[in-house]
């Protein structure tokens, strides 16, 4: 990669980080491209060269949020291993992602902006529908192997992830609570596994 390309990439990332900071501090509607340029330390023209509009810049933030969500550790179903051991790996990976400061920053921006203008979330929701989460795929494979009851895999995946988020996402997003300690992470995961497997394991 050439030096000019690296500089361009650095400027683009600086713009995105500045936009996240400004959107978090002031909300979508009040934040201006001028202020984002000033915070990023670049010219307004540079901002518009990368992002033709504030909406496109915000869309890129949502895209990054979605990329982080879907980059969680993928674990292929293994018929020779206990279900609990396999699920524990996936749920711990999910908690690590939920505890990431950058992820939480992006989530706050997206939630705040989409609450006031739900149409901004439509592209993100459509994107989310295009790709099944790893846990949903894993549950479907375990069902096909005769080890889990025939519940809707998407419902079951959302159910167990909701158990995690009630401790490790919503309190941090909505009330500024600190992240979970390693001990509490283990407690939350093991309890969620107890309930999920008691309900669905054959």
LUMPA-798122 format. One record per atom (N, C-alpha, C, O, CB): residue in one letter; x negated, z, y. Coordinates in steps of 0.05 Angstrom, whole numbers, plus 5000, padded with zeros to 4 digits. Atoms other than C-alpha are relative to their C-alpha. Glycine has a CB too. Layout:
// residues N
AXZY...
***
This chain:
// residues 202
X498350004976X500050005000X498250005025X496250145026X501950255000X501750024977X497349825068X500650235019X502750365018X500549735014X499649784980X496450315125X502449975017X503950175021X497550025017X497650034983X501950015169X502550074984X504450194995X500349715010X497649935016X506950085111X500250304997X502450414999X499849874972X499949705003X504950815101X501050125026X502550325025X497250114992X499149904974X505950935175X503049965003X504550145013X498549875024X497250054999X512750605172X501650194982X503750304991X500649714991X498649815018X514751035112X500050285012X502050425010X498650004973X500149734988X512451665148X502050025023X503350235026X497150065010X498150004977X516551475210X502950024989X504550165000X499649765018X497350005012X522651335167X500750284990X502950384994X500249804977X499449735011X522052015132X500350205023X501950385022X497750084982X499849824976X520952365200X502749975012X503950175021X497849935020X497350044989X527352045225X502150134983X503950264994X500649695003X498049885018X531252265164X500050315003X502150435004X499549924971X500249704998X528652985169X501050095027X502350305029X497050094996X499049924973X530053005244X503149985001X504450155012X498849815022X497150035001X537152745231X501350244985X503350344994X500749744987X499049785015X538253285179X500150255017X502150405018X498450064974X500249764982X535953825228X502149985022X503450185028X497250025012X498150024978X540253555284X502950014991X504550145003X499549735015X497349995010X546453445242X500750294992X502950384996X500349824975X499549725008X545654155215X500550185025X502350355024X497750114984X499849834976X544854455284X502449935017X503750115028X497549975017X497950084981X550054055322X502449854989X504349805003X498749825021X497850165012X554553685273X499649705004X497949625020X502650095012X500450294999X555352945264X500849885027X499349725039X501749874979X499050134976X559452775326X498350055025X498049875041X502950095005X501649934976X555153135377X497249894999X496049825019X499950305004X502850105003X548452905349X499849715009X501549545002X499150024970X500450274990X545852285384X497449884989X495650034980X499850005031X502450145009X540751765363X497650065019X495350085010X500449694998X502149924981X536851945427X498750264991X496250294991X501150035028X501049745007X536152665404X498549994973X496450124970X502350214998X501450045026X534252455333X497249885005X495349964993X501649834981X502650134994X528752005362X498150215012X495850215005X500549775019X501749804987X526152575406X499050204979X496650274980X501550145022X500849805020X526053075348X498049884980X496250024971X502550104985X501850135019X522652565303X497349925012X495449864998X501349754988X502450084986X517452405356X499549704999X497249614999X497650144988X500250295000X518951665355X501849895022X503450045034X500849884972X498350124979X522251175403X502849954989X503149934964X498749735010X497350065009X529651045401X500149724986X501649684967X501950005024X500150275013X527950315384X499150034971X500149884954X498149825016X501049965027X524150555323X502250104982X502550014959X497650194999X497749905016X530250945299X501949774993X502749754970X501550235016X498250225005X534650335307X498849784982X500349644969X501049885027X501350195019X529549895271X500550084971X500849914954X497049985006X499649905027X530450345210X502950034993X503849974971X498650274997X497249945005X537750515218X501749895023X501650005045X500550314997X498550134978X542450055258X502150185013X502950125036X501349764990X498049834989X547450615269X499750294990X498450334970X502949894994X500049725009X548451365264X501450024973X500650194956X501450185021X498649995026X553351235207X498249914977X498350034956X502549825001X501850095021X548050855168X497950214994X497050254971X498749745007X502049795004X543051415179X501350234984X500050344966X499050115028X498649795015X548151925154X500449914971X500250074953X502750075013X499650105027X549651475094X497450034984X497550094960X500949715001X502549975014X542251485077X499550294992X498550354970X497649915018X500249715008X542452255078X501750054976X500950194957X500850185024X498349965024X548352235030X498849874975X498949984953X502849885006X501350135023X544551744986X497850174989X497450194965X498949725009X502149835010X538652214983X501150244986X500050334965X498250095024X498749775014X543252794965X500949914972X500450064953X502450105017X499150095026X546252384909X497749954982X497850014958X501749755003X502450055017X539352174885X498950264989X498050274966X497949855016X501049745009X537252904881X501850114978X500950224958X499850205023X498149905020X543553084843X499649874973X499650004952X502949975009X500250155025X542652534792X497250004988X496849904966X500949725004X502749995011X535152654784X499650254983X497350304975X498049995022X500349765016X536553294746X498949924972X499249694964X502850154997X501350055026X533053354679X502149884981X504250004975X498750264989X498250125020X536252884629X499150094972X496750084966X499949685002X500749915027X536553164559X501849854980X504249884981X500550314998X498550155020X538652704502X501050204979X499650394972X498349784988X498949835021X543153024450X498349984975X497449774967X502949914994X501549985025X539453264388X501750134978X502450364981X497350165005X498349895021X543453354324X498650224984X499950384970X500949794981X501549805016X537853784294X499450265014X498250445003X497449874991X500549764985X537654314349X502650155007X504750025009X498449935026X497649854992X542454884366X501149905027X499649845046X499350305001X498750084975X547454694420X499150175023X498650075045X503050004997X500649814979X545855314460X497249945012X496849955036X500150294990X502850054991X538355154464X499949755017X498549745038X498149984976X500050254985X539754444488X501450035027X500449945047X501449784983X498549964975X544854654539X498550185020X498750135044X502850114994X501549824982X540455204566X498049855017X497849905041X498650224983X502050164985X535154704586X501449855023X500349845045X498649804981X498650164979X540254274624X501050185022X500850125046X502349854987X498949834980X543454864659X497850135017X498250175041X501750224987X502249894984X536855174680X498949795019X498249855042X497750104982X500950224982X534754494708X501949975023X501149935046X499749734985X497950024979X541354474747X499650225020X499850185044X502850014988X500449774982X539955174776X497649955017X497650025041X499850264984X502550054985X532954964797X500749805023X499749845046X497849884983X499350204979X535954364835X501750135021X501450095045X501549774987X498349874980X541354794867X498550195018X499450255040X502350154985X501549814985X536055284891X498049865019X496750005035X498550184982X502050144984X531854744925X500949995029X503249905035X499649714989X499249994972X531854835001X500749735011X502649715027X497750125016X499450274990X531754085015X502849914990X504349795005X497949804991X497450075010X537753984970X502250155015X504250035022X500250064969X498049854986X541554545003X500449905029X502649895039X499250305001X499850114973X539954265072X501749745000X503549715017X497149935012X498450245002X542653585052X502950054994X504749935005X498849814979X497349935007X548753895021X501650115024X503950045028X500150204976X498749894976X550354285084X500849785020X503049785031X498250205014X499550234981X549853655127X502449844990X504349785005X497649825003X497950175011X554253255080X502750155000X504750025008X499449924971X497549855001X559553805072X501250035028X503649995032X499650274987X499049964973X560053955146X501149745012X503249745024X497750105018X499150264989X560753215165X502549904986X504249794999X497749804999X497750115014X565653035111X502550175002X504750064999X499349964971X497649834996X570253625123X501549905025X504049885024X499250305005X498850094976X571553355193X500949714999X502649625015X498250055023X499350295002X571852625173X499749914971X497749804963X498149835018X500250055029X573452535099X499349714993X498249674971X502650074987X500650285008X572751775101X497049964998X496149784984X501249815021X502950035002X565251875110X499150064971X496949974963X498650185020X500849935027X565052165040X500949804979X500049814956X501350274992X498950185020X568651585007X497849844985X498049804961X502049815013X502150155013X562351174994X498550174980X497750084958X498149885020X501449825018X558951784964X501650054974X500550044952X499450265014X498349955024X564851924918X500149754982X500049784958X502950075009X500050255016X565051194897X497449974985X497449904961X500449765018X502750015013X557551224882X499950194977X498850134956X497850065021X500149805021X558551854842X501649904975X500949984952X501250265010X498550105023X563751494799X498649794984X499549724962X502649905010X501450235013X558850944781X498250104977X497649944960X498449855020X502049915019X554251374740X500850274988X501350475003X497250025013X499349755013X556051914689X497750195000X495450114996X501049954972X502149805001X552252554693X498950044972X500350004952X501050275011X501249955026X547452734637X501550194983X501750164959X497250095004X498649795016X551453344616X502549884988X503249954965X500750245018X497650135011X557752924608X499349834976X500749844955X501449835022X500950175022X554052424564X499250174976X499850114953X497549835009X500849825022X551053004524X502450124986X502450134961X498150225011X497649895013X557853324512X501449804983X502349864961X501950115022X498750215016X560752664489X498549964973X499749924953X500149745016X501650045024X554952584439X500450234980X500650194956X497149975007X499649775017X555953294413X502849994987X503150074964X499650265015X497350035012X563353154403X500049794978X501249834957X502049915022X500150225021X561852504365X498650104975X499250004953X498449765012X501449885023X557352924320X501650224987X500750354967X497250115009X498249805012X563153394305X499250295006X499950474990X500049964971X500949734994X560054004339X501550135024X501350375028X497150005005X498449894978X564654074400X502849894998X503249674987X498849925028X497250085001X572254044406X500449755018X498949705036X501850235009X499550254985X575253394433X501350045027X503449935033X501749814984X499149974972X576253624505X498949775016X496949645008X499150285012X501150214982X575253124562X497250085008X496850295020X501949965025X502849934994X567653114570X499550055030X498050235037X498149784990X500449964971X567953044646X501250275009X500050415025X501349775016X498749754994X572753634650X498250234991X497750425007X502850024987X501749785011X568254074606X497450025016X496550255021X499449954970X502550004984X561953874645X500550135027X498950295037X498849725002X499449894973X565254024712X500650304998X499950455016X502449855012X499349725004X567854684684X497550184999X497450385013X501750034974X502449835003X561054964663X498349995025X497050185033X498449924975X501650014975X557654704726X501350155022X499950265040X499649705008X498649844981X563055034767X499250304998X499050445017X503049974998X500949725005X560955694735X497350055013X496950275025X499950064970X502649974987X553855584759X500250005030X499150175044X498149774991X499950034971X555755364829X501450245014X500850295037X501549755007X498749774987X560155974841X498050225006X498650405022X502350114982X502149814995X553756384838X497749885016X496450025032X499150124974X502550114991X548255904857X500249775020X498349635025X498449914977X499750214980X551155414908X501950085023X501050085046X501049754986X498149944979X557455614945X499350255017X499750245041X502750034988X500749774983X555156314967X497749935019X497650035041X499250234982X502350074983X548656004994X500949805022X499949825044X497849874983X499050204981X552255415028X501850135021X501550075045X501449784985X497849914982X558155795058X499450265013X500450325035X502550024985X500549734989X555356495070X497150065005X496450285014X501250204982X502849964995X547856405075X498750214982X496750334989X499650085028X501149805019X546556845014X497349904990X496949664988X502050054977X502650085011X539556844985X500449874972X502449914959X498150234998X499950125027X538056434922X499950224979X499150444984X497749804997X500049815023X538656764854X497150064991X495449894991X501649884977X502549935012X532857144825X499849874973X501849804961X499750314998X500350115028X529956884759X501750154980X502950034962X497150004992X498449845019X533357454723X503049945003X504349914983X499550305005X497250064996X540057304755X500749714990X502849664980X500850035029X499650275010X539256564739X500550004970X502349874959X497649825006X499749985029X538356744666X502750124992X504050024974X497750174988X497449875006X544457204667X502349805004X504149794987X500450245019X497850194994X548856664699X500149784978X502349724969X499549875027X500150215021X546556124649X501050104973X502749974961X497249884998X499249895026X547356564588X503050064999X504350024978X498350244992X497149934999X554256804609X501749744999X503749734985X500650165025X498550265000X556556084623X499949884972X501949774963X498849815021X500250115027X553955874555X501850164980X503150044963X497150024990X498249845017X557656454521X502949905002X504249864982X499950305009X497250084996X564256234552X500549724990X502549664977X500850035029X499750295007X563255484542X500149974969X501849844958X497749835012X500250035029X561155544469X502350144985X503250054964X497350104990X497749855013X566556064452X502549835002X504249844984X500450275014X497550164995X571755574479X499849744984X501949654973X500449945029X500150285010X569154904453X498449954975X498649734963X498949845022X501750055024X564154984396X501750014975X503350194971X497750204999X498650005026X566854804327X498450154979X499250174956X500549704991
***
